[in-house]
Amino acid sequence: MITKDNLEEHIKEFGLRTSLIEAKSYFGNNKKDLIGAELGVDVGNNAESMLKHLDIKLLHLIDSYDRGHLYDPVKLPYEKCKERVDNYNVVFHIKTTKEAVNEIDDSSLDFCYVDADHSYDACLEDCVLYYPKVMSGGVICGHDYNMDSVKKAVGEFALGIEKEVNFDGMDWWIFK
Ligand SMILES: C[S@@+](CC[C@H](N)C(=O)[O-])C[C@H]1O[C@@H](n2cnc3c(N)ncnc32)[C@H](O)[C@@H]1O
């Protein structure tokens, strides 16, 4: 069980973000071969960390990679990320989260990490679109809970599905 007193120790030990440490502890030691998704991947900091520290069979990496790189809208962050995760079983979906949603089966994910567009509308939409992709006993979670737009979107989403939002620092998570 992660408490305020041992949280730092856990993060140090696992090198993982809080929501994923909590997910790991929620899954228990017997749950292996996880299937997950990250919405918003960028150069793969979090993707690499998840792949290193969770027992992942398949990770869907969803990013439109279109943040205005002048010469090649895809190459820079995508190539960096690809190099980092090359030895793992990942599938890139170079699309918006909305476009990629039909490429993920319903109830197929143990976890979904939401970290793409942080505006209120987009964050809420990502939660609504991807929650059905998470299996019962899984976790939907994400980053930047310190942003008002994210906090509001996640709070309203949780209210709509009658679930409690857990949060710590930048991370939030909801158990399904
Ligand atoms: C904050 S970065 C992700 C960081 C990453 N999760 C990490 O922690 O290492 C946000 C990423 O989301 C992507 N993004 C923003 N809006 C998106 C959308 N609607 N669909 C897909 N990707 C999007 C951007 O291209 C950017 O790479």
The ligand as a Tripos MOL2 file, in Angstrom:
@<TRIPOS>MOLECULE
LIG
   27    29     1     0     0
SMALL
NO_CHARGES

@<TRIPOS>ATOM
      1 C1          2.6290   16.4450  -22.8020 C.3       1 LIG1
      2 S1          3.0720   15.6490  -24.2720 S.3       1 LIG1
      3 C2          3.0570   13.9380  -23.7760 C.3       1 LIG1
      4 C3          4.1460   13.5820  -22.8220 C.3       1 LIG1
      5 C4          4.2250   12.1270  -22.4730 C.3       1 LIG1
      6 N1          2.9480   11.5850  -22.0610 N.3       1 LIG1
      7 C5          5.2070   11.9370  -21.3290 C.2       1 LIG1
      8 O1          4.7930   12.1020  -20.1810 O.co2     1 LIG1
      9 O2          6.3590   11.6160  -21.5790 O.co2     1 LIG1
     10 C6          1.5990   15.7680  -25.1950 C.3       1 LIG1
     11 C7          1.6240   15.0510  -26.5420 C.3       1 LIG1
     12 O3          0.2720   14.9150  -26.9540 O.3       1 LIG1
     13 C8          0.1930   15.0310  -28.3430 C.3       1 LIG1
     14 N2         -1.1710   15.4490  -28.6570 N.ar      1 LIG1
     15 C9         -1.7730   16.6320  -28.3460 C.ar      1 LIG1
     16 N3         -3.0480   16.6060  -28.7390 N.ar      1 LIG1
     17 C10        -3.2700   15.3930  -29.3050 C.ar      1 LIG1
     18 C11        -4.3970   14.7690  -29.8810 C.ar      1 LIG1
     19 N4         -5.5840   15.3660  -29.9580 N.pl3     1 LIG1
     20 N5         -4.2730   13.5030  -30.3590 N.ar      1 LIG1
     21 C12        -3.0670   12.8700  -30.2860 C.ar      1 LIG1
     22 N6         -1.9710   13.4160  -29.7400 N.ar      1 LIG1
     23 C13        -2.0670   14.6610  -29.2570 C.ar      1 LIG1
     24 C14         1.2780   16.0380  -28.7190 C.3       1 LIG1
     25 O4          1.7200   15.8080  -30.0370 O.3       1 LIG1
     26 C15         2.3460   15.7790  -27.6630 C.3       1 LIG1
     27 O5          3.3730   14.9620  -28.1770 O.3       1 LIG1
@<TRIPOS>BOND
     1     1     2 1
     2     2     3 1
     3     2    10 1
     4     3     4 1
     5     4     5 1
     6     5     6 1
     7     5     7 1
     8     7     8 2
     9     7     9 1
    10    10    11 1
    11    11    12 1
    12    11    26 1
    13    12    13 1
    14    13    14 1
    15    13    24 1
    16    14    15 ar
    17    14    23 ar
    18    15    16 ar
    19    16    17 ar
    20    17    18 ar
    21    17    23 ar
    22    18    19 1
    23    18    20 ar
    24    20    21 ar
    25    21    22 ar
    26    22    23 ar
    27    24    25 1
    28    24    26 1
    29    26    27 1
@<TRIPOS>SUBSTRUCTURE
     1 LIG1         1 GROUP 0 **** ****
